[in-house]
Amino acid sequence: MSNVFAYCSTIEQMVKGKRMGVLVGLVLLMVGGLSAYSGGPPDGYAGDPPQYLNCTVCHSSFPVNSGDGELSIQGLPVSYMPGDTYLLQVVLRDPGQNRWGFELTAVTVQGLQAGTFAVLNNQVQISEQPGDLRDYVKQTASGTFFGDTIAHWSFLWIAPSVDVGPVQFFAAGNAANGNFNTAGDYIYTLSDTLTNIQEQTSFPHLPSVDFQVFPNPVVTMATVQIQGIPSSQPVELFLVRHNGSRVATLYRGTLPPGKHTVVWRPDPRWSSGLYFLVLATPQDRKTRPILLLKP
């Protein structure tokens, strides 16, 4: 138990830097376990510049984005705050396909790696490169969801610790037909750009909305303190599992400016483990890891 509390006392420090994937992996070993990484596409096929390569290089039966499916990245904020952690989920669907893969990276306008990634389970792996070279997030052999009609991969993105300007996400998805060769598969790509919140001209002096949870780990009750709301606006506070699925909504409504407190009593039916508390406003989105311990 002392190891668990030692982890939670340093969890904010753990969400910084390249070692985040290893550190979160150690936590999940403690609360559930991870298996070894395997499989996944080669680096550089997320549709990112300057080559803009994607999986149609090998899976060439159909032109890119020509199928009836859809690739999306869920959880991206409109803008990012330096050093903050965001829970993202890549979702891929295509009627009739039943085996899945993806690759994603985040880059600055100079083409350098933007922020870092961290895994949450054995369905996702990170191919890390030294320095400012791009890291790639991709599925593992355990994350192909063979036989399923949809795939969804969850992971963390830790924004750069300093202002690097706009950040662009590039992703490619492979909706395969399960014949274990490159024929008959549909490939999808997308890109999405985030701005630093200070660069948003419509909110030039908008402070950062933030929140803290006490205590953490949570056993029977916790207090969530929300601060930094600049004006009356809709706010949603909700809890998700490490796979991105929503567990509960703690608050949904309009809050006036100032500080606010929400008392959270976990449902006794929930299992112990790692969860994420998300605070979403029209201009911002914050994520905090929460360790729930059953009494």
C-alpha positions as CSV (number, residue, x, y, z in Angstrom):
1,M,0.0,0.0,0.0
2,S,2.9,2.4,0.7
3,N,4.1,2.0,-2.9
4,V,0.6,3.0,-4.1
5,F,0.6,6.2,-2.1
6,A,4.2,7.0,-3.1
7,Y,3.1,6.8,-6.7
8,C,0.1,9.1,-6.2
9,S,2.2,11.7,-4.4
10,T,4.4,12.0,-7.5
11,I,1.8,11.6,-10.2
12,E,2.1,15.2,-11.4
13,Q,5.8,14.8,-11.9
14,M,5.3,11.6,-13.8
15,V,3.3,13.2,-16.5
16,K,6.4,15.1,-17.8
17,G,9.0,13.9,-20.3
18,K,9.8,10.9,-22.4
19,R,9.6,8.4,-19.5
20,M,5.8,8.8,-19.0
21,G,5.0,5.6,-21.0
22,V,7.3,3.5,-18.8
23,L,6.0,5.1,-15.6
24,V,2.3,4.7,-16.4
25,G,3.1,1.2,-17.4
26,L,4.5,0.5,-14.0
27,V,1.3,1.8,-12.4
28,L,-0.8,-0.4,-14.6
29,L,1.3,-3.4,-13.7
30,M,0.5,-2.6,-10.1
31,V,-3.3,-2.3,-10.7
32,G,-3.9,-4.8,-13.5
33,G,-0.9,-5.7,-15.6
34,L,0.6,-5.2,-19.1
35,S,1.8,-7.6,-21.6
36,A,4.8,-7.1,-24.0
37,Y,4.5,-4.9,-27.0
38,S,4.5,-6.5,-30.5
39,G,3.3,-5.8,-34.1
40,G,2.4,-2.4,-35.4
41,P,3.2,-0.6,-38.6
42,P,6.6,0.9,-39.3
43,D,7.3,4.5,-38.3
44,G,6.6,7.3,-40.8
45,Y,3.2,6.1,-42.2
46,A,0.8,8.4,-40.3
47,G,0.4,10.7,-43.3
48,D,2.8,13.2,-41.8
49,P,5.0,15.6,-43.7
50,P,7.3,15.9,-45.6
51,Q,6.7,12.5,-47.3
52,Y,3.0,12.2,-46.3
53,L,3.2,8.4,-46.5
54,N,0.4,6.3,-45.3
55,C,-0.5,2.6,-45.2
56,T,-1.6,2.5,-48.9
57,V,2.1,2.1,-49.7
58,C,1.4,-1.6,-48.9
59,H,-2.4,-1.9,-48.6
60,S,-3.0,-0.6,-52.1
61,S,-6.3,-2.2,-53.1
62,F,-8.2,1.1,-52.7
63,P,-7.3,4.8,-52.7
64,V,-6.9,6.5,-49.3
65,N,-10.2,7.6,-47.7
66,S,-12.3,5.8,-50.4
67,G,-14.2,3.5,-48.1
68,D,-17.4,3.9,-46.1
69,G,-15.6,4.1,-42.8
70,E,-14.3,6.9,-40.6
71,L,-11.2,7.7,-38.6
72,S,-11.3,10.1,-35.7
73,I,-9.3,11.4,-32.8
74,Q,-11.5,12.0,-29.7
75,G,-10.4,14.1,-26.7
76,L,-8.4,16.7,-28.6
77,P,-8.9,20.2,-27.0
78,V,-9.4,23.3,-29.1
79,S,-6.2,24.5,-27.8
80,Y,-3.5,23.1,-25.5
81,M,-1.8,24.4,-22.3
82,P,1.9,23.7,-22.1
83,G,2.7,20.7,-19.8
84,D,-0.9,19.5,-19.5
85,T,-2.0,15.9,-20.0
86,Y,-4.8,14.9,-22.4
87,L,-6.6,11.6,-22.7
88,L,-7.0,10.8,-26.4
89,Q,-8.8,8.0,-28.2
90,V,-8.4,7.0,-31.9
91,V,-11.6,5.5,-33.2
92,L,-11.8,3.6,-36.5
93,R,-14.9,2.0,-38.1
94,D,-15.8,0.6,-41.5
95,P,-18.7,-1.7,-42.3
96,G,-17.7,-5.2,-43.2
97,Q,-14.1,-4.9,-42.0
98,N,-12.9,-6.8,-38.9
99,R,-9.2,-6.2,-38.2
100,W,-7.7,-2.9,-37.3
101,G,-4.6,-0.8,-37.0
102,F,-3.4,2.8,-36.7
103,E,-0.4,5.1,-36.4
104,L,-0.4,8.7,-35.0
105,T,2.2,11.4,-34.4
106,A,2.1,15.0,-33.2
107,V,4.5,17.6,-34.8
108,T,5.3,21.3,-34.6
109,V,5.2,23.6,-37.6
110,Q,9.0,23.0,-37.8
111,G,8.3,19.3,-38.2
112,L,9.7,18.3,-34.8
113,Q,8.1,16.0,-32.2
114,A,5.4,17.9,-30.2
115,G,5.0,16.7,-26.6
116,T,5.1,13.1,-25.5
117,F,2.8,10.0,-25.4
118,A,2.1,7.5,-22.8
119,V,0.4,4.1,-23.0
120,L,-2.5,2.9,-20.8
121,N,-2.8,-0.8,-21.8
122,N,-1.3,-3.5,-24.0
123,Q,-3.4,-2.5,-27.1
124,V,-1.1,0.5,-27.8
125,Q,2.7,1.0,-28.1
126,I,4.9,4.0,-28.6
127,S,7.9,4.0,-30.9
128,E,10.2,6.6,-29.3
129,Q,12.9,8.4,-31.1
130,P,15.8,10.4,-29.6
131,G,15.6,14.2,-29.1
132,D,13.1,16.1,-31.2
133,L,12.6,13.3,-33.7
134,R,9.0,12.2,-34.0
135,D,7.5,9.5,-31.8
136,Y,4.7,7.3,-33.2
137,V,1.8,5.8,-31.4
138,K,0.4,2.6,-32.9
139,Q,-1.5,-0.6,-32.1
140,T,0.1,-3.8,-30.9
141,A,-0.8,-7.3,-31.9
142,S,-3.2,-7.4,-28.9
143,G,-4.8,-4.2,-30.2
144,T,-6.0,-5.3,-33.6
145,F,-9.5,-6.0,-32.3
146,F,-9.8,-9.0,-34.7
147,G,-13.5,-9.8,-35.2
148,D,-14.8,-6.6,-33.9
149,T,-16.8,-4.1,-35.9
150,I,-15.0,-1.0,-34.5
151,A,-11.6,-0.3,-33.0
152,H,-10.7,2.3,-30.3
153,W,-7.3,2.9,-28.9
154,S,-6.7,5.1,-25.8
155,F,-3.5,6.8,-24.7
156,L,-2.2,10.0,-23.2
157,W,-0.6,13.0,-24.9
158,I,1.4,15.3,-22.7
159,A,1.7,18.7,-24.3
160,P,5.1,20.4,-24.7
161,S,6.3,22.0,-21.5
162,V,6.9,25.3,-23.3
163,D,5.0,27.2,-26.0
164,V,6.0,25.6,-29.4
165,G,3.1,27.2,-31.3
166,P,0.5,25.2,-33.2
167,V,0.7,21.4,-32.9
168,Q,-0.6,19.2,-35.7
169,F,-1.7,15.6,-35.2
170,F,-1.5,13.2,-38.1
171,A,-3.1,9.7,-38.1
172,A,-3.6,6.8,-40.4
173,G,-5.9,3.9,-39.9
174,N,-6.1,0.5,-41.5
175,A,-9.6,-1.1,-41.7
176,A,-8.6,-4.6,-42.7
177,N,-10.7,-7.5,-43.9
178,G,-8.9,-10.1,-41.8
179,N,-7.4,-12.2,-44.6
180,F,-3.9,-11.5,-43.1
181,N,-2.5,-10.0,-46.3
182,T,-2.5,-6.5,-47.8
183,A,-5.4,-7.0,-50.2
184,G,-8.9,-5.7,-49.6
185,D,-8.0,-3.3,-46.8
186,Y,-9.3,0.4,-46.6
187,I,-6.9,3.1,-45.4
188,Y,-8.0,6.3,-43.8
189,T,-6.0,9.4,-42.8
190,L,-6.7,12.7,-41.0
191,S,-4.9,15.7,-39.6
192,D,-6.0,18.1,-36.8
193,T,-4.3,21.3,-35.6
194,L,-4.2,22.6,-32.0
195,T,-3.2,26.2,-31.1
196,N,-1.6,27.3,-27.8
197,I,-4.3,28.9,-25.8
198,Q,-2.4,32.2,-25.7
199,E,-2.6,32.4,-29.5
200,Q,-6.4,32.4,-29.6
201,T,-7.3,35.9,-30.7
202,S,-10.9,35.5,-29.5
203,F,-9.7,34.9,-25.9
204,P,-6.5,36.9,-25.7
205,H,-6.4,37.0,-21.9
206,L,-8.2,33.8,-21.0
207,P,-6.8,32.2,-17.9
208,S,-6.3,28.5,-17.7
209,V,-9.3,26.6,-16.1
210,D,-7.8,24.0,-13.8
211,F,-8.8,21.6,-11.0
212,Q,-7.3,19.5,-8.2
213,V,-8.5,16.4,-6.4
214,F,-8.0,15.7,-2.7
215,P,-7.2,13.1,-1.6
216,N,-5.6,11.0,-4.3
217,P,-5.8,8.0,-4.1
218,V,-9.6,8.2,-3.5
219,V,-11.2,5.7,-1.1
220,T,-14.7,6.7,-0.2
221,M,-14.9,10.5,-1.0
222,A,-12.9,13.2,-2.7
223,T,-13.2,17.0,-3.1
224,V,-12.7,18.4,-6.6
225,Q,-11.7,22.1,-6.6
226,I,-12.2,24.0,-9.9
227,Q,-10.6,27.3,-10.4
228,G,-9.8,29.8,-13.2
229,I,-13.2,30.1,-14.8
230,P,-13.1,33.6,-16.3
231,S,-16.8,34.1,-17.0
232,S,-20.1,32.2,-16.8
233,Q,-19.9,29.2,-19.1
234,P,-20.9,25.6,-19.5
235,V,-18.7,23.1,-17.6
236,E,-18.6,19.3,-17.6
237,L,-16.7,17.2,-15.1
238,F,-16.7,13.5,-15.8
239,L,-14.8,10.3,-15.1
240,V,-13.4,7.8,-17.7
241,R,-11.6,4.5,-17.5
242,H,-8.1,4.0,-19.0
243,N,-9.7,2.7,-22.2
244,G,-11.6,6.1,-22.7
245,S,-15.1,4.8,-21.8
246,R,-17.1,7.2,-19.6
247,V,-17.9,6.0,-16.1
248,A,-19.9,8.8,-14.6
249,T,-20.7,12.5,-14.9
250,L,-19.9,14.4,-11.7
251,Y,-21.2,17.8,-12.9
252,R,-22.8,19.3,-16.0
253,G,-24.1,22.8,-16.0
254,T,-23.1,26.5,-16.1
255,L,-20.7,27.9,-13.5
256,P,-20.1,31.6,-12.7
257,P,-16.5,33.0,-12.5
258,G,-14.4,32.0,-9.6
259,K,-13.6,28.9,-7.6
260,H,-16.0,26.0,-7.1
261,T,-16.0,22.7,-5.2
262,V,-17.6,19.4,-6.2
263,V,-17.8,16.5,-3.8
264,W,-17.3,13.1,-5.4
265,R,-18.3,9.8,-3.7
266,P,-17.3,6.9,-6.0
267,D,-19.9,4.2,-6.6
268,P,-19.0,1.2,-4.4
269,R,-19.6,-1.1,-7.3
270,W,-16.6,0.3,-9.2
271,S,-13.4,-1.7,-9.1
272,S,-10.1,-0.4,-7.8
273,G,-7.7,0.9,-10.4
274,L,-6.6,3.9,-12.5
275,Y,-9.2,6.3,-13.8
276,F,-9.1,9.8,-15.3
277,L,-11.1,12.8,-14.3
278,V,-11.8,15.3,-17.2
279,L,-12.8,18.9,-16.9
280,A,-14.2,20.3,-20.2
281,T,-15.2,23.8,-21.1
282,P,-15.8,25.4,-24.5
283,Q,-12.2,26.7,-24.6
284,D,-10.2,24.2,-22.5
285,R,-10.0,20.6,-21.4
286,K,-8.0,19.2,-18.5
287,T,-7.3,15.6,-17.5
288,R,-6.1,14.3,-14.1
289,P,-5.2,10.6,-13.3
290,I,-7.1,9.3,-10.3
291,L,-6.2,6.1,-8.4
292,L,-9.4,4.5,-6.8
293,L,-8.8,2.2,-3.9
294,K,-11.7,0.2,-2.5
295,P,-12.0,0.3,1.3
